[in-house]
Amino acid sequence: MKLYNIKENEEQVSFGQAVRQGLGRNQGLFFPQQLPELGDIDDLLSEDFVTRSTKILSALIGDELPKEKVHSMVDAAFKFPAVIKEVKPNCYALELFHGPTLAFKDFGGRFMAQSLAAVSEGGKTTILTATSGDTGAAVAHAFYGMKDINVVILYPKGKISPLQEKLFCTLGGNIHTVAINGDFDACQALVKQAFDDHELRTEIGLNSANSINISRLMAQICYYFEAVSQLNKQERENLVISVPSGNFGNLTAGLLAKAMGLPVKRFIAATNTNDTVPRYLETGVWDPKPTVATTSNAMDVCQPNNWPRIEELCQRKGWGLSTLGRGAVSDQQSANSVQELYDLGYLCEPHGAIAYQVLQQQLEPGETGVFLCTAHPAKFKEVVDDILNCDVELPGPLAKHSVMPLLSEELDNDFVALKQVLRRVQG
Ligand SMILES: *Cc1c(COP(=O)(O)O)cnc(C)c1O
C-alpha cells in the first residue's frame, strides 16, 4: 500500500510507515494512492463480517502484509457485531456500539492496535496519550494485554465522569493510568513535551495512538459494507446514509467505502450546532466559529481534522461536494428526536438522534435510510435519563467495571515526574 501526504504530495509512505508515523510533514494527512475496486459486490456482501473485512483490508494493504496476517488482525479486532435495526419502514439504525467501550471508536481503535503491533520494528513500544474521557477508554481496551506494548494514559484528576474513569482505570496489566493534578490542556502539554524529548522518545519507543491514523479509517470502511449486507437487494438500490459527525473520520470512511464500490446513493453530514461543515457546504466559505458545548459532546468540534481527506477524495472521484446532504441540529431538536425514536420503540442517545433527525428531513420517497448510532444510550445516561425521564440500564461491561477498584496513580503537573513514570513502566 502506498500513501501520500495531502499537503506535500512528494512525501510517500508505506502502510507501515503511515501507521507508525500518524501524520506526515507539515501536519499533512496521509491518503491512499490507489483505492482498489472490489469486483463483484453482491458476492462480497454475501460473506461473513470477518471474511469480507479481511478481503477489503487486504485489497487496500496489498502485499505489505500476508492475507493470513490481516485475517488474524481483523479476527482479533472485530469481536463484536455491527447490527442494523429497523425503527420504521425504510429507516434503519446501524448500531456500532457493541464493543468494550460502547462506541464506534472501538472498531478503529482495536484495528489500529493490531496494525501497530503488526508493523512495529521490534523492541518495546510505549503508547502515550491524553484523554478527556472517551478516547482513553477505547485506546486502553484496544491495547490491553498486547505483548511488548505499554500504554500510559493521562487524564485530568476529578474532571472526567466517575463512570468514564471506571471504564479504563480498572484494567491494570500493560495499561497505566495517571490522574494529573491539572486540566485536560495540562495533560496534552505533558504529552507534547514527551514527544519533543528526542532522547526519551527513542529510549522508550514512544508512539501516539492518534485519531487521524489511517488504520482507523480503514477499519471503519468495513462496517459500512456490513450494514449494506443486512439490507435486501431492493433496499440497496436507493440507499441514503446519515453520519453524525465531529472530526469527520466516520464520514470519510463511508465515502472511501463508496469509492471502493459500495452502492450508496447519498451520504448526509449531520452535526450539532458546531456546524462549520454544513455552513461551508451551503456558502462555500470555511468559517469556523468558537466551539460550543452540546449534549452530543463527542461532536463538539469546529475544526474537523479529517475534512481535508473528504475534499481530496471528492476531487479525485469528481464528486461535487454539493452532492453531500447536510444538516445541523440544536440540543432541543436532538432531544425531540430522542423522544420521537423512543415513541417508535427505539432507545437512542443524542449523537445517533441527530443523524436520524437530518435523515428524516431529507429522505425522499423510494429511498431507504440508515442512520449511524455511534454510542450506546448508557454512555450518555445522564442526558438520556433527563430527556426521557427514565433510568437507562448499564450494559454488562460498564456494570462490571463500575464496581472494580481504580488502579490509577496520581501525579503533579510535572514533566520530570512523568518521565520517571514512563521509564519505570518501560523498565
Ligand atoms: C467520535 C464520535 C463521533 C464523531 O465521529 P467523527 O468520526 O469524529 O466524525 C460521533 N459520535 C460519537 C459517540 C463519538 O464518540
The ligand as an SDF file (V2000), in Angstrom:
LIG
                    3D

 15 15  0  0  0  0  0  0  0  0999 V2000
  -16.1860   10.4350   17.9970 C   0  0  0  0  0  0  0  0  0  0  0  0
  -17.6830   10.4000   17.9800 C   0  0  0  0  0  0  0  0  0  0  0  0
  -18.4560   10.9730   16.9350 C   0  0  0  0  0  0  0  0  0  0  0  0
  -17.8290   11.7570   15.8070 C   0  0  0  0  0  0  0  0  0  0  0  0
  -17.1760   10.9390   14.8840 O   0  0  0  0  0  0  0  0  0  0  0  0
  -16.1410   11.5620   13.8390 P   0  0  0  0  0  0  0  0  0  0  0  0
  -15.5540   10.4100   13.1210 O   0  0  0  0  0  0  0  0  0  0  0  0
  -15.1350   12.3210   14.6390 O   0  0  0  0  0  0  0  0  0  0  0  0
  -16.9360   12.4700   12.9390 O   0  0  0  0  0  0  0  0  0  0  0  0
  -19.8270   10.8170   16.9520 C   0  0  0  0  0  0  0  0  0  0  0  0
  -20.4400   10.1670   17.9680 N   0  0  0  0  0  0  0  0  0  0  0  0
  -19.7500    9.6210   18.9930 C   0  0  0  0  0  0  0  0  0  0  0  0
  -20.4920    8.9450   20.0760 C   0  0  0  0  0  0  0  0  0  0  0  0
  -18.3520    9.7140   19.0410 C   0  0  0  0  0  0  0  0  0  0  0  0
  -17.6830    9.1790   20.0680 O   0  0  0  0  0  0  0  0  0  0  0  0
  1  2  1  0
  2  3  1  0
  2 14  2  0
  3  4  1  0
  3 10  2  0
  4  5  1  0
  5  6  1  0
  6  7  2  0
  6  8  1  0
  6  9  1  0
 10 11  1  0
 11 12  2  0
 12 13  1  0
 12 14  1  0
 14 15  1  0
M  END
$$$$
